[in-house]
Every structure is written in C-alpha cells, then in structure tokens.
Amino acid sequence: MNWRTILTLLLLAAAIASGWSVWRMSRPIETGVLHARPDYLLRNYEITSLDARGKEQFTLRGPVLERNPTDRAMRLATPEFLVPDAVGSYWEIHADEGIVPPGGGRLEVRGRVSAQSPADRPPATRIESDQLTLDLDHHRATSAGKVTITRPGLTMEGVGLLADFDRRQVSLLSQVRNRYAPQP
C-alpha cells in the first residue's frame, strides 16, 4: 500500500465525518439547552392588562413567568389572577401552573385550580377543578374536566364548566350532582 492510498482513505474518512457532523448540527434540537432556556424570565411580578378602551382586563401575579422562544408560550408558576366583573369586583383564581399560548387572549391553568367570587357580592361562590381555560377578553372560563362548585348550603359536582364572570353565571355541563345543606 502506498502513501497515496492511505492519504485518500484518510481524506475520505475526514469528509464523511465532517458531512455527518454538519448534518447532525443542522437538525432542530428537540431537547436541549436552546429549547428549554427561556428568552425572558420575570420573578415576583405583577402585570395588569388593559383592554382597547383602557379598562382593566385582569391582573396577574406570581413568583415566576418565563417565555419559551421556540413556541412563544409563557409558563407561569403558581399564578394568581384577579379578574374584574362588570361592576369592578374581583374574582380570584389560583392554580399550580399556567400557560399563556402565543397571541394571548386566553390562559390555561392546571393543578388545584380554585376560583373565588368577589367577597363583596354574595353568594360566595368557589369553583374547584384540575384544569380551567380562561378567555381573558370576555371574562369567561371553561373546563372539560371534573368541577366542584360550592356556595353556602349547596355543593354541585359535574363534568364541564361554562362560567361568565361579568354576569356571575356558572353552569355545569354534564353528570351534575347537587348536595343541599340547610343553613342554621
């Protein structure tokens, strides 16, 4: 074997290795530092969003908000939402986590979701679920999962929810069970 054959084999091996390396680097990374790292991060924040007329749509508080640059979704850790109703009283919504999809306008909260009606507007109403989708533009909430609604003397359980915070109307959609407890 002469030196030209050895040199040709080495150059061929180097060309294959560099081509494979370029091909591997050009593919999108599904799991890695670039995918998992947010392009911005807020800690201990409070955000108040206004509509086109300058009226408050909602206030959002929480310990961590981060935005994923790949899908442009915002992830929220233990968010607290204050959603005003038609007269300016606030519904309080708490959850373990939340996601604001790209474009905003709605919010998905998950894990021990709790929504409490304004204290100054009886009857006190509490909504509990594992998942809730909030339409922030229209002050509405929906859920496809199991929901429990508690009011003084009444507990309702069902599957699916439609809530209008401005009108203070809450509806369970199916498999509804009621439990009445007379108040003393």
C-alpha positions in Angstrom: 0.0 0.0 0.0 1.5 3.3 -1.0 1.2 6.7 0.7 -1.4 8.0 -1.9 -3.9 5.3 -1.0 -3.5 5.9 2.8 -3.9 9.7 2.2 -7.0 9.1 0.1 -8.6 6.9 2.7 -7.9 9.5 5.5 -9.3 12.3 3.4 -12.4 10.2 2.6 -12.9 9.4 6.4 -12.5 13.1 7.2 -15.1 14.1 4.6 -17.6 11.6 5.9 -17.1 12.7 9.5 -17.4 16.4 8.7 -20.5 15.8 6.5 -22.2 13.8 9.3 -21.3 16.5 11.8 -22.8 19.2 9.6 -26.0 17.1 9.0 -26.4 16.5 12.8 -25.9 20.2 13.7 -28.4 21.4 11.1 -31.4 19.4 12.5 -33.7 21.2 15.0 -32.9 20.3 18.6 -35.9 18.8 20.4 -34.4 18.6 23.8 -31.5 20.7 24.7 -30.4 24.0 26.2 -31.8 26.1 23.4 -35.3 24.5 23.7 -35.5 24.7 27.4 -34.0 28.1 28.1 -36.5 31.0 28.2 -35.8 34.2 26.2 -37.1 36.2 29.2 -37.9 35.5 32.8 -39.8 37.5 35.4 -39.7 36.9 39.1 -42.1 38.1 41.8 -44.1 40.0 39.1 -47.5 41.8 38.9 -48.9 42.5 35.5 -52.1 44.5 34.9 -53.6 44.2 31.4 -55.9 46.8 29.9 -58.3 46.4 27.0 -58.5 48.7 24.0 -60.6 51.3 26.0 -58.1 51.3 28.8 -60.3 49.3 31.2 -58.6 46.6 33.3 -58.9 43.1 31.8 -57.1 41.2 34.5 -54.2 41.4 36.9 -51.7 38.6 37.1 -49.3 37.9 40.0 -46.8 35.1 40.6 -43.3 34.1 41.6 -42.1 33.1 38.1 -43.1 33.8 34.5 -41.0 32.6 31.6 -41.4 32.6 27.8 -40.2 29.8 25.6 -38.6 31.3 22.4 -39.5 28.2 20.4 -43.2 28.1 20.8 -43.6 31.6 22.2 -45.8 30.3 25.1 -45.5 31.8 28.6 -45.3 29.4 31.5 -46.4 30.5 34.9 -45.6 29.0 38.3 -48.4 29.2 40.9 -50.2 32.1 39.2 -52.8 34.3 40.9 -55.3 36.1 38.6 -57.7 38.9 39.6 -60.4 39.2 37.0 -62.8 42.1 37.4 -66.5 41.5 36.8 -68.9 44.1 35.3 -69.0 46.3 38.4 -65.3 46.1 39.2 -65.3 43.5 41.9 -62.6 40.8 41.5 -62.7 37.0 41.0 -59.5 35.5 42.4 -58.1 32.5 40.5 -55.2 30.4 41.8 -53.5 27.3 40.3 -50.3 25.3 40.5 -49.3 26.3 36.9 -50.5 28.2 33.9 -49.7 28.5 30.2 -50.4 31.6 28.0 -50.4 30.3 24.4 -48.9 32.5 21.7 -51.0 35.5 20.9 -52.5 35.8 24.4 -56.2 36.3 24.8 -56.6 33.0 26.8 -55.0 31.2 29.6 -54.8 27.6 30.6 -54.4 26.9 34.3 -53.8 23.4 35.8 -53.4 21.7 39.1 -55.5 22.5 42.1 -57.4 25.3 40.3 -59.5 27.5 42.6 -61.7 30.4 41.6 -63.3 32.5 44.3 -66.1 35.0 43.6 -65.8 38.6 44.9 -66.3 38.7 48.7 -68.5 41.9 48.5 -71.0 40.3 46.1 -73.0 37.4 47.7 -73.5 34.5 47.4 -69.9 33.4 47.9 -69.0 31.0 45.1 -66.0 28.8 44.9 -65.0 26.8 41.7 -62.5 23.9 42.0 -61.1 21.8 39.2 -57.8 20.4 37.9 -58.0 22.4 34.7 -59.6 25.7 33.6 -59.3 27.8 30.4 -59.8 31.5 30.8 -61.0 33.7 27.9 -59.4 36.9 29.2 -61.1 39.2 26.6 -64.6 38.2 27.6 -64.1 37.3 31.3 -65.2 33.7 30.8 -63.9 30.3 31.9 -64.4 26.8 30.6 -63.4 23.3 31.7 -63.8 19.9 30.2 -62.9 18.0 33.4 -64.5 17.4 36.7 -65.6 20.6 38.5 -66.9 21.3 42.0 -68.9 24.5 42.8 -69.5 25.4 46.4 -72.0 28.1 47.7 -73.4 28.5 51.1 -75.7 25.5 51.7 -75.0 24.0 48.2 -72.3 21.8 46.6 -72.5 20.9 42.9 -70.3 18.5 41.1 -70.2 17.8 37.4 -68.1 17.4 34.3 -67.6 20.5 32.1 -68.0 24.1 33.1 -69.1 27.4 31.5 -68.6 30.5 33.6 -69.3 34.2 32.8 -67.6 36.3 35.4 -69.3 39.6 34.4 -72.8 38.1 34.8 -71.8 35.8 37.7 -73.3 32.8 35.9 -71.7 29.4 36.4 -73.0 26.3 34.6 -72.0 22.7 34.9 -72.5 20.8 31.6 -73.0 17.1 32.4 -73.2 14.5 35.1 -74.4 17.1 37.6 -74.9 16.1 41.2 -76.2 18.5 43.9 -75.9 18.3 47.6 -78.0 20.7 49.7 -77.2 21.5 53.3 -79.6 23.8 55.1 -78.1 26.7 56.9 -78.9 27.3 60.5 
